Amino acid sequence: MADSKRVQAIQNRLKTAKESATQLSEFIIDKQAGDYLLRLSFNFLGDVERFLLPNADKADAPTNADLWYSSAEFTLHIVEEQIRRVKDLAKKFGRNLTIVGGGSTGRS
């Protein structure tokens, strides 16, 4: 039940988001910081590519396909927002962006 225009739009957004996330990951020197900031985005992109789109394609009814496509679009929206935030951080702090704190304080 593929809606070719919708699928193409989702695939274009997916490709753009993957490229942006990869560029950011390579730009940030501290790999631990890059991983922390972008891991969820990469995971969600994989979900869209390997789970949501294939299930939309296999849907047995247009309404079911619409649910899968809507989920893919919503997931991409989340990813795009996260990438935008990381870009803003990289623009503000540069390539030496690091994560300070966030670990265990040792207190109970």
Summary of the structure (lengths in Angstrom):
residues: 108
radius of gyration: 16.9
end to end distance: 53.4
largest distance: 54.4
contacts: 287
relative contact order: 0.19
helix: 78%
strand: 0%
